[in-house]
Amino acid sequence: MDGSLILFNILNPPVLFFFLGMLAVFFKSDLEIPQPLPKLFSLYLLMAIGFKGGYELAKSGINNQIALTLIASVVMACIVPIYTFFILKIKLDSANAAAIAAAYGSISAVTFITASSFLEKLHISYGGHMVAALALMESPAIVVGLILVRVFKEKNGEEEAFSWSKVLHEAFLNGSVFLLVGSVVVGMLTGKKAGKN
């Protein structure tokens, strides 16, 4: 592997700011970002990612290859939490194993952006529809994680009410997923018009 490539990844601004944050915690700095700002940045980032994905989908259209990619993304988001859960269940209780498994099955927008930047730096093109795949991978992993918790829940004497409507509502309509999917739809609907502006 080329040393300059490793150096490029380490000297990438998001990675350096991550390390800066780690140093602030390590040295017990009083550095603090005011609470509304991280939420605003997250919402803006999700909106921009979703819109770009929708725009790219509108521009390229949905063909067999893109449809298969999107279907594979959803299938992976369902399968990864299942096998991860059983590996983690060896050492962890059901709730913690399912939570970590759902996190592995889902996808991180920050990881996606870092990988996209990496590919762009290497001049490797990728389809804009991958952003739509990002949006589609959020909810299935969460739902599978919740199902795993419910099915493999350790009995601790007290039964709590379980509502599928609440689980599905939270998985598909929580703010991040709703904004990401909604932004993809807005990007698709305004695709060609937005490209001219």
C-alpha positions in Angstrom: 0.0 0.0 0.0 1.2 3.5 -0.9 2.4 5.5 2.1 1.1 8.7 0.6 -2.4 7.2 0.5 -2.3 6.4 4.2 -0.9 9.9 5.0 -3.7 11.4 2.9 -6.3 9.5 4.9 -4.8 10.5 8.2 -4.5 14.2 7.1 -8.1 14.3 6.0 -9.9 17.2 7.8 -12.7 15.1 9.2 -10.2 12.6 10.6 -8.0 15.3 12.1 -11.0 17.0 13.7 -12.0 13.6 15.2 -8.5 13.3 16.7 -8.7 16.8 17.9 -12.0 15.9 19.7 -10.3 12.9 21.2 -7.4 15.0 22.5 -9.9 17.4 24.0 -11.4 14.6 26.0 -8.1 13.0 26.9 -6.7 16.3 28.2 -10.0 17.1 29.9 -10.4 20.4 28.0 -13.5 22.4 28.6 -14.1 22.6 24.8 -17.8 22.3 24.1 -19.9 22.8 21.0 -23.2 24.5 22.0 -25.9 21.9 21.9 -28.1 23.2 19.0 -25.2 23.4 16.6 -24.3 19.7 16.3 -27.9 18.9 15.7 -28.1 21.6 13.0 -24.9 20.3 11.3 -26.3 16.7 11.4 -29.6 17.8 9.8 -27.9 19.9 7.1 -25.5 17.0 6.3 -28.3 14.5 6.1 -30.3 16.8 3.9 -27.4 17.5 1.6 -26.5 13.8 1.3 -30.1 12.8 0.6 -30.7 15.6 -1.9 -27.5 14.7 -3.8 -28.5 11.0 -4.0 -32.0 11.9 -5.2 -30.6 14.3 -7.8 -28.2 11.6 -9.0 -31.0 9.0 -9.2 -33.1 11.5 -11.2 -30.2 12.2 -13.5 -29.2 8.5 -14.2 -32.7 7.0 -13.9 -33.3 3.6 -12.3 -32.0 0.7 -14.3 -31.5 -3.0 -13.4 -28.1 -2.5 -12.0 -29.2 0.4 -9.8 -32.3 -1.5 -8.6 -30.1 -4.6 -7.8 -27.7 -2.4 -5.9 -30.5 -0.8 -3.8 -32.1 -4.3 -3.1 -28.7 -5.7 -2.1 -28.2 -2.7 0.2 -31.5 -3.5 2.0 -30.7 -7.2 2.2 -27.3 -6.5 3.6 -28.8 -4.1 6.2 -31.0 -7.0 7.3 -28.4 -9.9 7.2 -25.5 -8.1 8.9 -27.3 -7.5 12.2 -28.5 -11.1 12.4 -25.1 -12.8 12.1 -23.4 -10.0 14.1 -26.0 -10.6 16.9 -25.1 -14.3 17.2 -21.4 -13.6 17.3 -21.9 -10.9 20.0 -24.3 -13.0 22.0 -21.5 -15.2 23.0 -20.2 -12.5 25.3 -23.0 -10.0 25.7 -26.7 -10.0 26.8 -29.4 -9.9 24.1 -30.1 -6.1 24.4 -26.5 -5.0 24.0 -25.8 -7.6 21.3 -28.8 -6.4 19.3 -27.9 -2.7 19.8 -24.4 -3.2 18.5 -25.6 -5.6 15.7 -28.1 -2.9 14.5 -25.3 -0.3 14.5 -23.2 -2.6 12.3 -26.1 -3.3 10.0 -26.9 0.4 9.6 -24.5 2.8 7.9 -22.8 5.9 9.2 -23.2 9.0 7.2 -19.8 10.2 8.3 -18.2 6.9 7.2 -20.0 7.2 3.9 -18.7 10.8 3.4 -15.1 9.7 4.3 -15.3 6.8 1.9 -16.7 9.1 -0.9 -13.9 11.6 -0.3 -11.4 8.8 -0.5 -12.7 7.5 -3.8 -12.8 11.0 -5.2 -9.2 11.6 -4.3 -8.3 8.3 -6.1 -10.4 9.5 -9.1 -12.6 6.5 -8.8 -16.1 7.3 -9.8 -19.2 5.8 -8.1 -22.8 6.1 -8.8 -24.8 8.8 -7.1 -27.5 6.2 -6.4 -25.2 4.9 -3.5 -26.6 7.8 -1.5 -30.1 6.3 -2.0 -28.6 3.0 -0.7 -27.4 4.9 2.4 -30.9 6.1 3.0 -32.4 2.7 2.5 -30.0 1.0 4.9 -30.9 2.9 8.0 -34.3 1.5 8.9 -34.0 -2.2 8.2 -31.0 -2.7 10.5 -32.9 -0.9 13.3 -36.0 -3.0 12.8 -34.0 -6.2 12.7 -32.2 -5.2 15.9 -35.5 -4.5 17.7 -36.9 -7.9 16.5 -33.7 -9.7 17.8 -34.1 -8.0 21.2 -37.8 -9.1 21.3 -37.2 -12.7 20.2 -34.2 -13.4 22.3 -35.1 -11.2 25.3 -33.9 -12.7 28.6 -36.8 -13.3 31.0 -36.3 -11.1 34.0 -39.7 -11.6 35.6 -41.5 -8.6 34.3 -43.3 -8.5 30.9 -43.4 -5.2 29.2 -45.9 -4.2 26.5 -44.5 -4.4 23.0 -46.0 -2.4 20.1 -45.0 -3.1 16.5 -46.6 0.2 15.5 -44.3 2.1 17.9 -41.2 0.1 16.7 -41.9 0.6 13.0 -42.8 4.3 13.6 -39.5 4.9 15.4 -37.5 3.0 12.8 -39.0 4.6 9.7 -40.1 8.0 10.9 -37.4 9.1 13.3 -36.0 12.5 12.4 -32.8 11.3 10.7 -34.3 8.6 8.6 -37.3 10.7 7.6 -35.1 13.7 6.6 -32.7 11.4 4.6 -35.4 9.6 2.7 -37.4 12.8 2.3 -34.3 14.6 0.9 -33.8 11.7 -1.6 -37.4 12.1 -2.8 -37.0 15.9 -3.1 -33.8 15.4 -5.0 -35.5 13.0 -7.4 -38.5 15.2 -7.9 -36.5 18.4 -8.6 -33.5 16.6 -10.2 -33.2 18.1 -13.6 -34.6 21.4 -12.5 -32.1 21.6 -9.6 -29.2 20.7 -11.9 -30.0 23.8 -14.1 -29.9 26.2 -11.0 
